[in-house]
Amino acid sequence: MNITTIDDTQRKAAKVAGLAYLITFIVVVFANFGIHDRLNVTGDAAGTARKILEHESLFRLGIVLDLVYCIGIVALIAALYVIFRPVSQHLALLATFLRLVFVIAWFVMTLQLFDVLRLLHAADYLRVFEAGRLQALAKMYLAARFDRYYGGLLFYGLSTTVTSYLFYKSRYIPRAFAAIGVASCAWCAFCALVFLLVPGFSNVVNLWWFDTPMGLFEIATSFWLLFKGLRQ
């Protein structure tokens, strides 16, 4: 198939991708900043434990929303593969694989939040440990999400770099816009890699600047796909 020929399946997939971009962004922002950060008391394991137990239903809602986010990303992966398979099947598969690694990492770190609840509820077999130690372990699980996120972000950034290149190659969106996407996504992958090697890198480049340009590009792309669709 010529890459300038767009069929109905690709057009429908573009709408799905645009919707998935928006929904996953809204869900993950609300779950992390509206729930997880709200219940996490910086540097205070006991305070964090108390807030989680007082708002356990909210904490569990955060877990469910993180799982919904995983489902949304899988839908996005499928839609992007349908869009880009005629452009380059090998690159489309590479982008799919890289983003699946990210989803698996997110899925695992989400399920581990149930370990936090298990520790804080202190089942009979855990009572050999003091309450303070259980709270410290629970806090450790929460803190571990930070490292796992940036490990997964490396793969997500690489995936979106490939996706942005496919947008550039196919001309499905304006080439200048796609080029900005390639640069911002490659920047995200680079920052994540350097941060994993040298944690002090965050003192040079603020953590917010790692993935914010990529996030803005994906939001803009979602609106383009929803309202403009793929350019012939």
Helices and strands as residue ranges (DSSP letters): H 8-29, I 30-36, H 37-39, H 45-54, H 56-84, H 89-111, H 113-121, G 124-126, H 131-170, H 175-197, G 199-203, H 208-227
